[in-house]
Amino acid sequence: TPALLRNVAERHPRVAAEGFRAFSALLNSLRPVPVSEEKWVLAVYSESIKRLRSAATDADVRACAETCMGDLWVCATDTVRAKGDGGEWDAMCRSTGRMEGAVAVVTRVAREVDVGDAWVNGSVEWVLGVLKRSGKSGKTDIFTCLDVLLRRCVVHPSVELQ
């Protein structure tokens, strides 16, 4: 993992993107990632956040960082939940640029991880905003994401839906 961590932090976009792809494959092969591997998981998490927050990040690197963040949530849920403050979702779901990767990550995480009602509600609001702004392309993925999120919602009898 030390060599891969150097690759993820590399300035060259192709090297960084391949580093994120390699970590995604590693995370999925180790699923669930043992807590003993927390050190490199947190390092990948930090680098992913750094890449997602930067406006100068290459589109391919950003897409790979989004996918890797989803893999971190799915494969190392306990470690990421303990570390995360929700900032990764703010960085991933910002309203600029292409949203296809973020929509796919939100769909996967909602399908495979119990992240809580507050996250689901915030994600539903975000997806509805993406739906309003999007053109014809990608609507199917957005509606699939919305379907997965709404199935995760718990409707309380005292809540009236409008």
C-alpha positions as CSV (number, residue, x, y, z in Angstrom):
1,T,0.0,0.0,0.0
2,P,2.8,2.6,0.5
3,A,3.6,2.5,-3.2
4,L,-0.1,2.9,-4.1
5,L,-0.4,5.8,-1.6
6,R,2.4,7.6,-3.4
7,N,0.6,7.0,-6.7
8,V,-2.6,8.5,-5.4
9,A,-0.8,11.6,-4.3
10,E,1.0,11.9,-7.6
11,R,0.5,15.1,-9.7
12,H,0.3,13.3,-13.0
13,P,-3.4,12.6,-13.6
14,R,-2.9,9.1,-15.2
15,V,-0.8,7.9,-12.3
16,A,-3.2,9.2,-9.7
17,A,-6.3,7.8,-11.4
18,E,-4.6,4.4,-11.7
19,G,-3.7,4.6,-8.0
20,F,-7.4,5.2,-7.1
21,R,-8.5,2.3,-9.4
22,A,-6.0,0.0,-7.7
23,F,-7.3,1.0,-4.2
24,S,-10.8,0.4,-5.4
25,A,-9.9,-3.1,-6.5
26,L,-8.0,-3.7,-3.2
27,L,-11.0,-2.5,-1.1
28,N,-13.4,-4.7,-3.0
29,S,-11.2,-7.7,-2.7
30,L,-10.8,-7.3,1.0
31,R,-14.5,-6.5,1.7
32,P,-15.1,-6.1,4.5
33,V,-11.8,-4.4,5.2
34,P,-10.4,-5.3,8.7
35,V,-9.9,-2.6,11.2
36,S,-6.2,-3.5,11.3
37,E,-6.0,-1.9,7.8
38,E,-7.3,1.4,9.1
39,K,-4.0,3.3,8.5
40,W,-4.0,3.1,4.7
41,V,-7.8,3.3,4.6
42,L,-7.7,6.7,6.3
43,A,-4.8,7.8,4.1
44,V,-6.9,7.0,0.9
45,Y,-9.9,8.7,2.5
46,S,-7.9,11.9,3.1
47,E,-6.4,11.9,-0.4
48,S,-9.8,11.3,-1.9
49,I,-11.3,14.3,0.0
50,K,-8.4,16.4,-1.1
51,R,-8.9,15.5,-4.7
52,L,-12.7,16.0,-4.6
53,R,-12.4,19.4,-2.9
54,S,-9.9,20.8,-5.4
55,A,-11.2,22.6,-8.4
56,A,-7.9,21.8,-10.2
57,T,-8.5,18.1,-10.1
58,D,-8.5,16.3,-13.5
59,A,-11.9,14.9,-14.5
60,D,-10.6,11.3,-14.7
61,V,-8.9,11.6,-11.3
62,R,-12.1,13.1,-9.8
63,A,-14.2,10.2,-11.2
64,C,-11.8,7.7,-9.8
65,A,-11.7,9.5,-6.4
66,E,-15.5,9.4,-6.3
67,T,-15.6,5.7,-7.1
68,C,-12.9,5.0,-4.5
69,M,-14.9,7.1,-1.9
70,G,-17.9,4.9,-2.6
71,D,-15.8,1.8,-2.2
72,L,-14.4,3.1,1.1
73,W,-18.0,3.5,2.4
74,V,-19.1,0.1,1.2
75,C,-16.0,-1.9,2.1
76,A,-14.6,-0.1,5.2
77,T,-17.9,1.3,6.5
78,D,-17.0,1.3,10.2
79,T,-13.6,3.0,9.7
80,V,-15.0,5.7,7.4
81,R,-18.1,6.3,9.5
82,A,-15.9,6.9,12.5
83,K,-13.6,9.3,10.6
84,G,-16.1,11.0,8.3
85,D,-18.0,14.1,9.2
86,G,-20.0,14.2,6.0
87,G,-17.5,16.5,4.3
88,E,-16.8,13.8,1.6
89,W,-20.4,14.1,0.5
90,D,-20.3,17.9,0.3
91,A,-17.1,17.6,-1.8
92,M,-18.5,14.9,-4.0
93,C,-21.9,16.4,-4.5
94,R,-21.0,20.0,-5.2
95,S,-23.1,21.5,-7.9
96,T,-20.5,22.1,-10.5
97,G,-19.3,19.8,-13.2
98,R,-20.5,16.4,-14.3
99,M,-22.7,14.6,-11.8
100,E,-22.9,11.0,-13.3
101,G,-20.1,9.6,-11.1
102,A,-21.5,11.2,-7.9
103,V,-25.0,9.9,-8.7
104,A,-23.6,6.4,-9.2
105,V,-21.7,6.5,-5.9
106,V,-24.7,7.7,-3.9
107,T,-26.8,5.0,-5.5
108,R,-24.3,2.3,-4.6
109,V,-23.8,3.5,-1.1
110,A,-27.6,3.9,-0.5
111,R,-28.1,0.3,-1.8
112,E,-25.4,-1.3,0.2
113,V,-24.8,0.7,3.4
114,D,-27.1,1.8,6.2
115,V,-25.9,5.4,6.5
116,G,-28.8,6.9,8.3
117,D,-32.0,8.9,7.7
118,A,-30.3,12.3,7.7
119,W,-27.9,11.2,4.9
120,V,-30.8,9.7,2.9
121,N,-32.9,12.9,3.2
122,G,-30.0,15.1,2.2
123,S,-29.2,12.9,-0.7
124,V,-32.8,13.0,-1.9
125,E,-32.7,16.8,-1.9
126,W,-29.4,16.8,-3.8
127,V,-30.7,14.3,-6.4
128,L,-33.8,16.3,-6.9
129,G,-31.6,19.4,-7.5
130,V,-29.5,17.4,-10.0
131,L,-32.7,16.3,-11.7
132,K,-33.9,19.9,-12.2
133,R,-30.5,21.0,-13.6
134,S,-29.8,18.0,-15.9
135,G,-30.6,17.6,-19.5
136,K,-31.9,14.5,-21.2
137,S,-28.8,12.4,-20.6
138,G,-28.4,10.7,-17.3
139,K,-32.0,10.9,-16.3
140,T,-32.3,7.1,-16.0
141,D,-29.4,7.0,-13.5
142,I,-30.9,9.9,-11.5
143,F,-34.3,8.2,-11.3
144,T,-32.6,4.9,-10.3
145,C,-30.8,6.8,-7.6
146,L,-33.9,8.5,-6.4
147,D,-35.8,5.1,-6.3
148,V,-33.0,3.5,-4.2
149,L,-33.0,6.5,-1.8
150,L,-36.8,6.6,-1.4
151,R,-36.9,2.9,-0.7
152,R,-34.4,3.6,2.2
153,C,-36.6,6.3,3.7
154,V,-38.7,5.5,6.7
155,V,-42.0,7.2,6.5
156,H,-43.5,7.9,9.9
157,P,-47.3,7.9,10.3
158,S,-47.2,11.5,11.6
159,V,-45.4,12.8,8.5
160,E,-47.6,14.0,5.7
161,L,-46.0,13.7,2.2
162,Q,-46.7,16.6,-0.1
